[in-house]
């Protein structure tokens, strides 16, 4: 998802991204951060009126309000350092039943075959 040339909407205090759980005030002129409770001004480029049910009129057109996850395409202003390569962490059940059933050996062998 891209905000084109406009900044990605974030809380001015905790820097959380806009999300489906913010609450709107003053017919959409301001919003309450769902993480820290701070009240933020809605910039003109992002303004939309609010329906009687509390949702924005453009709710269904905005993935950040209607999707479980959203990937924002951020420009260099949002980076403190160059992007890092992905890091992987694997957690395994190492209980006796996992060992006896062959699960642990199978999982380890599968991951080893993929990364080699």
N, C-alpha and C positions, 0 to 999 in steps of 0.2 A: 504494500500500500504506500502511496506517496501523497504528501501534502503539497506537491508541486514545488513552488518557490516559497510557500508559507512555512513558518516554523511548526513543528509537531507540537500539539497542545499538551502541555505538562503543567503540573502544579508548581506554583512559584515558590512554595516552601520546601516540599519534600521531593520534588521533581518526578513524581509518579505520572505515568502517562494517562491521558483521558481514557475512560473505560465505561462499561455499561452501568456501573454502580455509583457514578457521580449523581448528585441531586442538583436540580436546577432551581435558581432563584430569579425573581424579577423577569419572568417570561423569557428566560434564556440569557439574560444579560450577564449573569454571574452563575458560578457553579461551585459546589462544595466537594472537595477532594474526598474520595472514599477511603483514603489511607490515613491522612492526618487531620481531616476536618477543616482545613484552611479554606477560606472563601477566595475564589479567583475570578477575575474579570474575563468575560468572553470577548475575545478580539473580534473586530468587525468581520474579518474574512471567515470566521468560524461560526458566526451567529446563525441561529435558526429559532423560530418561535416554538413555544412549548404547547402541546395539546393538553386537554383536560386531564388525561391520565398521567401527566408528568413527563412524557416522552417528547423528544424533539420531533418536529414534523418530518425531518429527513432521517429519522431513526433507521429505517430499513435500507436507506442508501449509504449508510456509514458503517463499514465493517467493524469499526472500533466499538460500536454499540450493539451490534447484532451477531457477532461471531465470538466463538470461544477463545480464539487466538488471532492475533494480527501481527504480521511482520511489517514494521515500518522501515522504509528506506531512508536512512538518516545520512545527511551530508557530513562533511568533515568537521563542522562546528560541534557535533555531538561526540566526537572522539577525543579522548585524553591521550591516547596512544594509538599506534597502528593496530589494525585488527590482528588478533592472535589466532594461531591454528587451533582447531577443536581439540579439546581434551576429553578423554573417555575414562569413565570409572565403571568397573564391573563389580557387582556385589553378588556373592554366591551363598547359597545355603550349604554350610559345611557340617551339617548334623550327621549323625550316624545313618539315619534312614536315607539321606541324600547320597551318601557315599555308597551304601549297600545297594541302592537302586540303580546306580550307574549314572545318575543325573549329573553329579559333579564332574566326573571324568568326561562325560559327553559334552557338557557345556564348555569346559576348558579346551577340549580338542577342537570344538567348532570355532571358538574365538581364535585359537592359535592358527587354525587353517586359513582364516580370513585375513589375519594381519601379517602373515608371512609372505 
